[in-house]
Amino acid sequence: MAPDGEDLLRIGKHVFRSRLIVGTGKYASYELMQQALEAAGAECVTVAVRRERLLDAQGRNILDFLDPKRYTILPNTAGCYSAEDAVRVARLGREILLQLGNPGANWVKLEVLGDAKTLLPDPIGTLKATEQLVADGFEVLVYTTDDPVVARRLKEAGATSVMPAGSPIGSGQGILNPNNIRICLEYLKDGDPDYPVIVDAGVGTASDVTVAMELGVDGVLLNTGIAHAKNPIAMARAMRLAAEAGRLAYLAGRIPKRLYATASSPLEGTIAPAGHNPT
């Protein structure tokens, strides 16, 4: 919490009110993307910086549809299958955003994928790229599996934020293993409770966002769940409200789960019917 009680998301040098980071790919048009980002209340948006992904079929540049004064752009290395490619793309993204004067120039969402079928991360390549980018002065937000040991190694390598997947990219399966996310949180926040942990990938609908936030993660990064919804604008608004509800519920603290019922109204002081002996 901020000194004035405002609940803020802090990732390295960046501070946001919204805990939803939204991707800019897969939309039917750039105009639809703009409307969805507005409805989601996003302050930070992620952009794939490989050259072929910056242009649409009409040759229009996605960056012309993103106000660099309104959004902090998080460049990502989507589509990279080696540490070397990821480092090269990250540096390209930094140069582009420096020219735009956007504060996102100093960080990167790191993806080093293992194969094109599962889009699961290559843990060895991811760790290698993290070390190289940290040495190069980047604040690295790193996409990984929900393996707590790998997550801890990435933090030790200098990652500004570790982002375990809820489920495979674009699958819409939600949080498949909440216990692993809980252990990731335990390992990553041990002695460092403000360390930002963000669920990245697999979110399909608003309830998935709420579940993630109720686990205690600091934010959710998503794209396909909005972009491929039947009504992306309505889904974007739903995701926004879900993140707010899940965060508030986590801070409020849920009641424990019990095997048996607990009466909402206490029995002490009530008038019992004649012959009634409650047990």
C-alpha positions as CSV (number, residue, x, y, z in Angstrom):
1,M,0.0,0.0,0.0
2,A,1.1,3.6,-0.7
3,P,1.3,6.0,2.3
4,D,-2.1,7.4,1.4
5,G,-3.6,3.9,1.4
6,E,-3.8,3.6,-2.4
7,D,-3.1,0.1,-3.6
8,L,-0.4,0.4,-6.3
9,L,1.4,-2.2,-8.4
10,R,5.2,-1.6,-8.4
11,I,7.4,-3.3,-10.9
12,G,10.9,-2.0,-10.7
13,K,10.8,1.7,-11.4
14,H,7.2,1.5,-12.7
15,V,4.1,2.2,-10.7
16,F,0.5,1.5,-11.8
17,R,-3.0,1.6,-10.4
18,S,-4.2,-1.1,-12.7
19,R,-3.1,-4.6,-12.0
20,L,-4.0,-5.8,-15.5
21,I,-1.4,-5.8,-18.2
22,V,-3.0,-6.3,-21.6
23,G,-1.4,-7.6,-24.8
24,T,-2.0,-5.9,-28.2
25,G,-1.9,-8.8,-30.5
26,K,-4.6,-11.0,-32.1
27,Y,-7.3,-8.3,-32.4
28,A,-9.4,-8.1,-35.6
29,S,-8.2,-4.5,-36.1
30,Y,-6.1,-1.9,-34.4
31,E,-9.2,0.1,-33.8
32,L,-10.8,-2.7,-31.9
33,M,-7.5,-3.1,-29.9
34,Q,-7.7,0.6,-28.9
35,Q,-11.3,0.2,-27.6
36,A,-10.4,-3.0,-25.7
37,L,-7.4,-1.4,-24.0
38,E,-9.7,1.5,-22.9
39,A,-12.3,-0.9,-21.6
40,A,-9.7,-2.9,-19.7
41,G,-8.4,0.2,-17.9
42,A,-4.9,-0.8,-18.8
43,E,-2.0,1.5,-18.1
44,C,0.7,-0.9,-19.3
45,V,0.4,-2.8,-22.6
46,T,2.8,-5.3,-24.1
47,V,3.9,-5.3,-27.7
48,A,5.8,-7.9,-29.7
49,V,8.7,-6.1,-31.2
50,R,9.8,-8.5,-33.9
51,R,9.6,-6.4,-37.1
52,E,7.0,-8.5,-38.9
53,R,4.6,-8.1,-35.9
54,L,4.6,-4.4,-35.9
55,L,2.7,-4.1,-39.1
56,D,-0.8,-5.2,-40.1
57,A,-1.9,-6.4,-43.6
58,Q,-2.4,-2.8,-44.7
59,G,1.1,-1.9,-43.6
60,R,0.0,0.1,-40.6
61,N,2.3,0.3,-37.6
62,I,0.7,-0.8,-34.3
63,L,2.7,1.9,-32.5
64,D,0.7,4.5,-34.3
65,F,-2.4,3.2,-32.5
66,L,-0.8,3.4,-29.0
67,D,-0.5,6.7,-27.3
68,P,3.1,6.6,-25.8
69,K,2.1,9.3,-23.3
70,R,-0.9,7.3,-22.0
71,Y,0.5,3.8,-21.9
72,T,3.7,2.4,-20.6
73,I,4.7,-0.1,-23.3
74,L,6.2,-3.4,-22.3
75,P,8.2,-4.8,-25.2
76,N,8.2,-8.6,-25.4
77,T,10.3,-11.1,-27.1
78,A,7.4,-13.3,-28.3
79,G,8.4,-15.8,-31.0
80,C,12.0,-16.2,-29.9
81,Y,13.4,-19.7,-29.5
82,S,16.9,-19.0,-28.3
83,A,18.5,-16.7,-25.7
84,E,20.5,-15.0,-28.5
85,D,17.3,-14.1,-30.5
86,A,15.6,-12.9,-27.3
87,V,18.4,-10.6,-26.3
88,R,18.6,-9.1,-29.9
89,V,14.8,-8.5,-30.0
90,A,14.9,-6.9,-26.5
91,R,17.6,-4.5,-27.6
92,L,15.6,-3.6,-30.7
93,G,12.6,-2.9,-28.5
94,R,14.6,-0.6,-26.3
95,E,15.8,1.4,-29.3
96,I,12.3,1.8,-30.7
97,L,10.9,3.0,-27.3
98,L,13.8,5.3,-26.7
99,Q,12.9,7.0,-30.0
100,L,9.3,7.3,-28.8
101,G,10.3,8.7,-25.4
102,N,8.3,6.0,-23.7
103,P,9.3,4.9,-20.2
104,G,9.0,1.2,-21.2
105,A,12.4,1.4,-22.9
106,N,14.2,0.2,-19.8
107,W,12.4,-3.1,-19.4
108,V,11.3,-6.2,-21.3
109,K,8.9,-9.1,-21.1
110,L,11.2,-12.0,-21.8
111,E,10.0,-15.1,-23.6
112,V,12.3,-17.9,-24.7
113,L,10.1,-20.7,-26.1
114,G,11.0,-24.3,-26.2
115,D,8.8,-25.3,-29.2
116,A,6.0,-24.0,-31.4
117,K,3.4,-26.6,-30.4
118,T,3.2,-26.0,-26.6
119,L,4.7,-22.5,-26.5
120,L,6.2,-23.6,-23.1
121,P,9.4,-21.7,-22.1
122,D,12.8,-23.2,-22.5
123,P,14.1,-23.0,-18.9
124,I,17.8,-23.1,-19.8
125,G,17.5,-20.5,-22.5
126,T,15.2,-18.3,-20.3
127,L,17.7,-18.3,-17.5
128,K,20.6,-17.5,-19.8
129,A,18.7,-14.6,-21.5
130,T,17.7,-13.3,-18.1
131,E,21.3,-13.1,-16.9
132,Q,22.4,-11.4,-20.2
133,L,19.6,-8.8,-20.2
134,V,20.1,-8.0,-16.5
135,A,23.8,-7.4,-17.2
136,D,22.7,-5.2,-20.1
137,G,20.7,-2.9,-17.8
138,F,17.2,-4.2,-18.5
139,E,14.5,-4.7,-15.9
140,V,13.4,-8.2,-16.9
141,L,9.9,-9.5,-16.5
142,V,10.3,-13.2,-17.3
143,Y,7.7,-15.7,-18.5
144,T,8.2,-19.1,-17.0
145,T,6.3,-22.2,-16.1
146,D,4.8,-22.6,-12.6
147,D,7.8,-24.6,-11.4
148,P,8.7,-22.9,-8.1
149,V,12.4,-24.0,-8.3
150,V,12.9,-22.4,-11.7
151,A,11.0,-19.3,-10.6
152,R,13.4,-18.9,-7.6
153,R,16.4,-19.4,-9.9
154,L,15.1,-16.6,-12.2
155,K,14.7,-14.2,-9.3
156,E,18.3,-15.1,-8.2
157,A,19.4,-14.3,-11.7
158,G,18.1,-10.7,-11.2
159,A,14.6,-10.8,-12.8
160,T,12.6,-7.8,-11.7
161,S,9.4,-9.9,-11.9
162,V,8.8,-13.6,-12.3
163,M,5.7,-14.4,-14.3
164,P,4.5,-18.0,-14.0
165,A,2.0,-19.3,-16.5
166,G,-1.5,-20.2,-15.3
167,S,-1.7,-22.6,-18.3
168,P,-0.3,-22.7,-21.8
169,I,-0.3,-19.5,-23.8
170,G,-3.6,-18.8,-25.5
171,S,-5.2,-22.1,-24.1
172,G,-7.9,-20.3,-22.0
173,Q,-7.6,-23.1,-19.4
174,G,-7.2,-20.7,-16.5
175,I,-5.1,-21.6,-13.4
176,L,-4.4,-25.3,-13.8
177,N,-2.2,-25.7,-10.7
178,P,-3.0,-23.1,-8.0
179,N,-0.8,-25.0,-5.5
180,N,2.3,-24.4,-7.6
181,I,1.4,-20.7,-7.9
182,R,1.1,-20.6,-4.1
183,I,4.5,-22.2,-3.7
184,C,6.0,-19.8,-6.3
185,L,4.6,-16.9,-4.2
186,E,6.1,-18.4,-1.1
187,Y,9.5,-18.8,-2.6
188,L,9.6,-15.5,-4.4
189,K,8.3,-13.4,-1.6
190,D,10.2,-15.0,1.2
191,G,12.0,-12.1,2.9
192,D,10.8,-9.8,0.0
193,P,7.0,-9.4,0.3
194,D,6.9,-6.6,-2.2
195,Y,8.5,-8.7,-5.0
196,P,6.0,-8.6,-7.9
197,V,4.7,-11.9,-9.1
198,I,2.4,-11.8,-12.2
199,V,0.4,-14.6,-13.7
200,D,1.1,-14.6,-17.4
201,A,-0.8,-16.8,-19.9
202,G,-3.8,-19.1,-20.0
203,V,-6.5,-16.8,-18.8
204,G,-9.8,-17.4,-20.6
205,T,-12.4,-15.5,-18.8
206,A,-13.0,-13.1,-15.9
207,S,-13.2,-15.8,-13.2
208,D,-9.7,-17.0,-14.1
209,V,-8.4,-13.5,-13.3
210,T,-10.2,-13.4,-10.0
211,V,-8.8,-16.8,-9.0
212,A,-5.3,-15.7,-9.8
213,M,-5.6,-12.5,-7.9
214,E,-7.2,-14.3,-4.9
215,L,-4.1,-16.5,-4.7
216,G,-2.1,-13.3,-3.9
217,V,-0.3,-12.6,-7.2
218,D,0.3,-8.9,-7.8
219,G,-1.1,-8.8,-11.3
220,V,-2.3,-10.7,-14.4
221,L,-1.0,-10.3,-18.0
222,L,-3.4,-11.5,-20.7
223,N,-4.1,-11.1,-24.4
224,T,-6.1,-13.9,-26.1
225,G,-8.8,-14.0,-23.5
226,I,-9.9,-10.5,-24.6
227,A,-8.8,-10.4,-28.2
228,H,-10.6,-13.7,-29.2
229,A,-13.7,-13.2,-27.1
230,K,-17.0,-13.0,-29.0
231,N,-17.3,-9.4,-27.6
232,P,-13.7,-8.2,-26.8
233,I,-14.9,-4.9,-25.4
234,A,-17.3,-6.5,-23.0
235,M,-14.7,-9.1,-22.0
236,A,-12.1,-6.4,-21.4
237,R,-14.4,-4.6,-19.0
238,A,-15.1,-8.0,-17.3
239,M,-11.4,-8.7,-16.9
240,R,-10.9,-5.2,-15.4
241,L,-13.6,-5.7,-12.8
242,A,-12.4,-9.3,-12.1
243,A,-8.9,-8.0,-11.3
244,E,-10.3,-5.4,-8.9
245,A,-12.6,-7.9,-7.2
246,G,-9.9,-10.6,-6.8
247,R,-7.4,-8.1,-5.4
248,L,-9.9,-6.7,-2.9
249,A,-11.0,-10.2,-1.9
250,Y,-7.3,-11.2,-1.3
251,L,-6.7,-8.2,0.9
252,A,-10.0,-8.7,2.7
253,G,-9.1,-12.3,3.6
254,R,-11.5,-15.1,2.9
255,I,-13.1,-17.2,5.6
256,P,-11.6,-20.7,6.2
257,K,-13.2,-23.6,4.4
258,R,-15.0,-25.9,6.9
259,L,-16.4,-29.4,6.6
260,Y,-19.6,-28.6,8.4
261,A,-22.0,-25.6,8.4
262,T,-21.6,-22.6,10.7
263,A,-24.8,-20.7,11.5
264,S,-24.9,-17.1,10.2
265,S,-27.0,-16.1,13.2
266,P,-25.7,-17.1,16.7
267,L,-28.0,-19.3,18.9
268,E,-26.9,-17.7,22.2
269,G,-29.7,-15.8,23.8
270,T,-32.4,-17.1,21.5
271,I,-35.7,-18.6,22.8
272,A,-35.8,-22.3,22.2
273,P,-39.1,-24.1,21.5
274,A,-40.5,-26.2,24.4
275,G,-38.8,-29.6,24.5
276,H,-36.1,-28.5,21.9
277,N,-32.6,-29.4,22.9
278,P,-30.2,-28.3,20.1
279,T,-27.0,-30.3,19.7
